[in-house]
Amino acid sequence: MTSRRDFFKFAGIAGGAVAASAVSRVAMAGLPEPVIQGSAQTMAPLVPNSGRPYNPVVTLNGWTLPWRMNQGVKEFHLVAEPVVREMAPGFKAHLWGYNGQSPGPTIEVVEGDRVRIFVTNKLPEHTSIHWHGQRLPSGMDGVAGLTQPAIQPGKTFVYEFVARRPGTFMYHPHADEMTQMAMGMMGFWVTHPKSRHPLIDEVQRDFCFLLNAFDIDPGSYTPKTMTMLDFNLWAWNSRIFPGIESLNVRLNDKVRIRLQSAQFPHGLFAALLLAIEQDLGLVSLLATACASRLALLLTFALLPHGLLFAPSIELGAVEFGECVLLFLCFGLRIESIVAPVASQAQGGQLDDAIHVRQ
């Protein structure tokens, strides 16, 4: 005899399976063409040509995924696949990612947008995507085996929901996530406010990047996915010295830097953020030469349930020159330049300098 509980259990699984396989060959022809990125350089911000306007972000050594409007819905197409990521000039790693790169492209929407995301799986195993921090229906939460059936190799699943609140978020798998995230499967998500927001200042430059880590033996190409803490590569958006590009701004610009991490040890990241909050000089843990050149503000309002993952650092470039952003991770100092660019009237030139020291 089938119990009431078993009936609803199997009905839910069957319904999810129908949803996962509902993209027929005919429907596939109507999907947005997937955009593949082959370069690890910082791409120009994607100025919206449809939908509501916003000030786009710049992804450090990354890019923003284009979309199309379909009857008022923003449609994106993500392709989960093996990729070759150039982590530094002359050093390439065999990772997993989205649309040709790892991390995947940044997704930008506006508060209140209805989004439809087609996810095609070209990995050798099943996958899913969890939209970290989004308020959405359970069936769209992307937890394979719980809220949806896993997306099998060669299949496409459709996620659809409304971006209900502005802020800094991310996406990553919830299917064999230990392996898939260790292989680099994650990406940035930014929801811009639909109007002026009391907790989100307007800025002239808006940057974002992920802090991630890998364990790749010298002479090899593929990360060791079972490593939990003993990483040997601490990266900014899967780039390491000397491949991390500079963050270029103009004199007197107000700058926002959005950081997230799905791999850095949470205790280390929490200690780092507490030190930032308590010491706006940031001399000891975050930055050198910042106290005299940049006014820094920290806001934790963007992602209330994930404060350790999504701080927003706002900088005011008050003196022409360079400021080094610095992280201390188990003795490794990873530095990137925030370089206020001279205005055309000053005609200044800047070198893209990066420094890493033990």
C-alpha positions as CSV (number, residue, x, y, z in Angstrom):
1,M,0.0,0.0,0.0
2,T,1.3,3.5,-0.8
3,S,1.1,5.8,2.1
4,R,0.1,9.5,1.8
5,R,3.7,10.5,2.6
6,D,5.1,8.2,-0.2
7,F,2.5,9.5,-2.6
8,F,3.6,13.1,-2.2
9,K,7.3,12.1,-2.1
10,F,7.1,10.4,-5.5
11,A,4.8,13.0,-6.9
12,G,7.3,15.7,-6.1
13,I,10.2,13.7,-7.7
14,A,8.1,13.0,-10.8
15,G,7.0,16.6,-11.1
16,G,10.6,17.8,-10.8
17,A,11.8,15.3,-13.4
18,V,9.2,16.7,-15.9
19,A,10.4,20.2,-15.2
20,A,14.1,19.1,-15.7
21,S,13.3,17.5,-19.0
22,A,10.7,20.0,-20.2
23,V,13.2,21.7,-22.6
24,S,12.5,19.8,-25.8
25,R,14.6,20.1,-29.0
26,V,12.1,22.5,-30.4
27,A,12.2,24.6,-27.3
28,M,16.0,24.5,-27.4
29,A,16.0,26.3,-30.7
30,G,14.4,29.3,-28.9
31,L,17.0,29.5,-26.2
32,P,19.3,32.5,-25.9
33,E,22.6,31.8,-27.7
34,P,25.2,31.0,-25.1
35,V,28.0,33.6,-25.0
36,I,31.4,32.0,-24.4
37,Q,34.4,34.0,-23.1
38,G,37.9,32.9,-24.0
39,S,39.9,35.7,-22.3
40,A,40.9,36.0,-18.7
41,Q,41.3,39.8,-19.0
42,T,39.0,42.3,-17.3
43,M,36.3,43.1,-19.7
44,A,34.6,46.5,-20.0
45,P,31.4,46.9,-18.0
46,L,28.3,45.7,-19.8
47,V,26.1,48.8,-20.2
48,P,22.4,47.7,-20.4
49,N,20.8,48.1,-23.8
50,S,17.4,46.7,-22.6
51,G,15.5,46.6,-19.4
52,R,15.9,49.1,-16.6
53,P,19.1,51.2,-16.5
54,Y,21.8,50.8,-13.8
55,N,25.4,51.5,-13.2
56,P,27.2,48.3,-14.3
57,V,30.0,46.6,-12.3
58,V,33.5,45.7,-13.5
59,T,34.5,42.1,-12.7
60,L,38.2,41.9,-12.0
61,N,39.7,39.5,-14.6
62,G,36.1,38.6,-15.6
63,W,33.0,39.7,-17.4
64,T,29.2,40.2,-17.3
65,L,26.9,37.7,-19.0
66,P,24.7,39.3,-21.7
67,W,21.0,38.7,-21.7
68,R,18.0,39.1,-23.9
69,M,14.5,40.5,-23.1
70,N,11.6,38.1,-23.8
71,Q,8.2,39.6,-23.1
72,G,9.5,41.5,-20.1
73,V,11.7,38.6,-18.7
74,K,15.5,38.8,-18.7
75,E,16.8,35.5,-20.2
76,F,20.3,34.2,-19.6
77,H,22.0,31.1,-20.7
78,L,24.7,29.5,-18.5
79,V,26.7,26.5,-19.8
80,A,28.4,24.4,-17.1
81,E,31.5,22.8,-18.7
82,P,35.2,22.0,-18.3
83,V,37.4,25.0,-19.0
84,V,41.0,25.9,-19.3
85,R,41.6,29.0,-17.1
86,E,44.8,31.1,-17.5
87,M,45.6,31.8,-13.9
88,A,48.8,33.7,-14.7
89,P,50.8,34.2,-17.9
90,G,52.2,30.8,-18.8
91,F,50.1,29.0,-16.2
92,K,46.9,27.4,-17.2
93,A,44.7,25.2,-15.1
94,H,42.0,22.6,-16.1
95,L,39.0,23.7,-14.1
96,W,35.2,23.5,-14.3
97,G,33.2,26.7,-14.8
98,Y,30.6,28.4,-16.9
99,N,30.6,29.8,-20.5
100,G,34.3,29.2,-21.0
101,Q,35.7,30.7,-17.8
102,S,36.1,30.0,-14.1
103,P,34.6,31.7,-12.2
104,G,31.6,32.0,-14.4
105,P,30.3,35.4,-15.7
106,T,28.8,38.0,-13.4
107,I,25.0,38.2,-13.7
108,E,23.6,41.7,-13.3
109,V,19.9,42.4,-12.8
110,V,17.7,45.1,-11.2
111,E,15.6,44.7,-8.2
112,G,12.1,43.5,-9.3
113,D,13.4,41.9,-12.5
114,R,11.9,38.6,-13.5
115,V,14.8,36.4,-14.7
116,R,14.8,33.2,-16.6
117,I,18.1,31.3,-16.6
118,F,18.7,28.3,-18.9
119,V,21.5,26.0,-17.5
120,T,23.0,23.5,-19.9
121,N,25.2,20.8,-18.5
122,K,28.3,19.9,-20.5
123,L,30.1,18.4,-17.5
124,P,30.9,14.6,-17.2
125,E,28.5,14.4,-14.2
126,H,25.2,15.8,-13.0
127,T,25.0,19.4,-11.6
128,S,22.6,22.1,-10.4
129,I,22.9,25.8,-9.5
130,H,22.0,27.3,-6.1
131,W,21.3,31.0,-6.2
132,H,23.0,31.9,-2.9
133,G,21.1,34.6,-0.9
134,Q,18.1,34.9,-3.3
135,R,14.6,34.8,-2.0
136,L,12.8,32.5,-4.3
137,P,10.5,29.5,-4.6
138,S,11.9,26.3,-3.1
139,G,11.8,24.6,-6.5
140,M,14.2,27.2,-7.9
141,D,16.7,26.9,-5.1
142,G,18.9,24.5,-7.0
143,V,19.6,21.8,-4.4
144,A,19.9,18.6,-6.3
145,G,17.9,15.7,-4.8
146,L,16.0,18.0,-2.5
147,T,14.4,20.9,-4.4
148,Q,15.0,19.6,-7.9
149,P,16.3,16.6,-9.8
150,A,20.0,17.0,-10.8
151,I,20.7,18.3,-14.3
152,Q,22.2,15.3,-16.1
153,P,25.0,15.7,-18.7
154,G,23.6,17.0,-22.0
155,K,20.4,18.3,-20.4
156,T,19.1,21.8,-19.8
157,F,17.1,23.0,-16.8
158,V,15.2,26.3,-16.6
159,Y,15.3,28.5,-13.4
160,E,12.8,31.4,-13.2
161,F,12.2,33.8,-10.3
162,V,12.0,37.5,-9.3
163,A,15.1,39.2,-8.0
164,R,13.4,40.6,-4.9
165,R,16.1,42.6,-3.1
166,P,19.2,44.5,-4.1
167,G,22.6,43.3,-3.0
168,T,25.7,41.2,-3.7
169,F,25.1,37.5,-4.2
170,M,26.7,34.5,-5.9
171,Y,25.8,31.2,-7.6
172,H,27.3,27.8,-7.3
173,P,26.4,24.1,-7.6
174,H,24.6,22.1,-5.0
175,A,25.3,18.8,-6.6
176,D,28.6,17.1,-5.7
177,E,29.5,20.6,-4.6
178,M,32.7,19.6,-2.7
179,T,34.2,18.5,-6.1
180,Q,32.5,21.1,-8.3
181,M,33.3,24.1,-6.2
182,A,36.8,22.9,-5.7
183,M,37.1,22.8,-9.4
184,G,36.1,26.5,-9.7
185,M,32.3,26.4,-10.3
186,M,30.9,29.6,-8.9
187,G,30.0,33.1,-10.1
188,F,29.0,36.6,-9.0
189,W,25.5,37.9,-8.9
190,V,24.6,41.6,-8.5
191,T,21.1,42.9,-8.0
192,H,21.0,46.7,-8.5
193,P,18.5,48.8,-6.6
194,K,15.5,49.9,-8.7
195,S,15.8,53.4,-7.1
196,R,17.9,55.3,-4.6
197,H,18.4,53.1,-1.6
198,P,19.1,54.4,1.9
199,L,21.8,51.7,2.6
200,I,23.4,51.7,-0.9
201,D,25.3,54.8,-1.9
202,E,25.7,55.8,-5.6
203,V,29.3,55.3,-6.8
204,Q,31.3,56.1,-9.9
205,R,33.2,52.8,-10.0
206,D,31.7,49.4,-8.9
207,F,34.1,46.5,-8.8
208,C,33.6,42.8,-7.8
209,F,35.6,39.7,-7.5
210,L,35.6,36.3,-5.8
211,L,38.3,35.2,-3.4
212,N,39.0,31.5,-4.1
213,A,41.7,28.9,-3.5
214,F,43.1,25.8,-5.2
215,D,45.5,23.0,-4.5
216,I,47.4,22.3,-7.8
217,D,50.7,20.5,-7.6
218,P,53.6,21.9,-9.6
219,G,53.7,20.5,-13.1
220,S,50.0,19.4,-13.0
221,Y,46.9,21.2,-14.3
222,T,44.0,19.9,-12.2
223,P,43.1,20.9,-8.6
224,K,43.0,18.3,-5.9
225,T,39.4,18.4,-4.9
226,M,39.7,16.7,-1.5
227,T,41.9,19.6,0.0
228,M,40.1,21.4,2.8
229,L,42.6,23.9,4.1
230,D,46.1,23.3,2.7
231,F,45.7,25.2,-0.5
232,N,48.8,26.4,-2.3
233,L,47.1,29.0,-4.6
234,W,45.1,31.9,-3.2
235,A,43.5,33.6,-6.0
236,W,41.4,36.7,-6.9
237,N,38.8,35.5,-9.4
238,S,41.0,32.5,-10.2
239,R,44.0,34.7,-11.1
240,I,47.3,34.8,-9.2
241,F,50.4,36.9,-9.5
242,P,51.3,38.3,-11.9
243,G,48.0,37.9,-13.6
244,I,45.7,40.1,-11.4
245,E,44.9,43.3,-13.1
246,S,44.5,46.7,-11.5
247,L,41.3,48.4,-10.5
248,N,41.5,51.8,-12.3
249,V,39.4,54.8,-11.2
250,R,39.5,58.5,-11.7
251,L,40.5,61.1,-9.2
252,N,37.7,61.9,-6.8
253,D,35.7,58.9,-7.8
254,K,33.7,57.1,-5.1
255,V,34.4,53.4,-5.5
256,R,32.7,50.2,-4.3
257,I,34.5,46.9,-4.1
258,R,32.3,43.8,-3.7
259,L,34.0,40.7,-2.3
260,Q,32.8,37.2,-1.9
261,S,34.3,33.9,-1.0
262,A,33.0,30.3,-1.2
263,Q,36.4,28.7,-0.5
264,F,38.4,30.9,1.9
265,P,38.3,29.4,5.5
266,H,35.3,31.2,7.1
267,G,37.2,31.9,10.4
268,L,40.0,33.6,8.6
269,F,37.6,35.7,6.5
270,A,35.5,36.6,9.5
271,A,38.6,37.7,11.4
272,L,39.6,39.8,8.4
273,L,36.2,41.5,8.2
274,L,36.1,42.2,11.9
275,A,39.5,43.8,11.7
276,I,38.3,45.9,8.9
277,E,35.2,47.0,10.8
278,Q,37.2,47.9,13.9
279,D,40.1,49.6,12.2
280,L,39.2,51.8,9.3
281,G,42.9,52.5,8.8
282,L,43.2,48.9,7.6
283,V,47.0,49.0,8.0
284,S,47.4,45.6,9.6
285,L,45.2,43.3,7.6
286,L,43.6,44.8,4.6
287,A,45.6,47.6,3.1
288,T,48.8,49.4,3.1
289,A,49.1,53.1,2.4
290,C,45.3,53.4,2.5
291,A,44.9,55.6,5.6
292,S,46.4,58.7,4.0
293,R,45.0,58.2,0.5
294,L,41.6,56.7,0.7
295,A,38.5,57.2,2.9
296,L,37.0,53.8,3.5
297,L,33.5,52.8,4.6
298,L,32.2,49.3,5.2
299,T,28.6,48.3,4.9
300,F,27.2,44.9,5.8
301,A,23.7,45.7,4.6
302,L,23.8,43.9,1.3
303,L,23.5,40.2,2.3
304,P,22.1,39.9,5.9
305,H,22.3,36.1,6.1
306,G,25.8,35.8,4.6
307,L,27.9,38.6,6.1
308,L,31.0,36.6,5.9
309,F,30.7,36.3,2.1
310,A,29.6,39.6,0.9
311,P,31.0,42.8,2.4
312,S,31.0,46.0,0.3
313,I,34.0,48.3,0.7
314,E,33.4,51.8,-0.4
315,L,36.5,53.9,-1.3
316,G,36.8,57.6,-2.0
317,A,39.8,58.4,-4.2
318,V,41.0,61.6,-2.6
319,E,44.6,61.7,-3.7
320,F,46.1,60.8,-7.1
321,G,48.4,57.7,-6.9
322,E,48.1,54.0,-6.1
323,C,46.7,52.2,-3.1
324,V,47.5,48.5,-2.4
325,L,44.7,46.2,-1.3
326,L,46.3,43.5,0.8
327,F,45.2,40.2,2.2
328,L,47.2,38.0,4.6
329,C,46.4,34.3,4.2
330,F,48.7,31.9,6.1
331,G,51.7,34.1,5.5
332,L,51.0,34.8,1.8
333,R,50.4,38.4,0.9
334,I,48.2,38.9,-2.1
335,E,48.2,42.5,-3.3
336,S,46.3,44.3,-6.0
337,I,46.5,47.9,-7.0
338,V,43.6,50.3,-6.8
339,A,44.9,53.0,-9.0
340,P,43.1,56.4,-9.2
341,V,43.5,57.4,-12.9
342,A,44.3,61.0,-13.7
343,S,41.6,63.0,-15.5
344,Q,42.2,63.9,-19.2
345,A,43.2,67.4,-18.1
346,Q,46.0,66.0,-16.0
347,G,47.0,63.5,-18.7
348,G,48.4,61.0,-16.2
349,Q,49.6,57.5,-17.1
350,L,49.5,54.5,-14.8
351,D,51.3,51.1,-14.9
352,D,49.3,48.0,-14.1
353,A,51.5,46.8,-11.2
354,I,50.7,43.8,-9.0
355,H,52.8,42.6,-6.1
356,V,52.8,39.2,-4.2
357,R,55.2,38.5,-1.4
358,Q,55.8,35.8,1.1
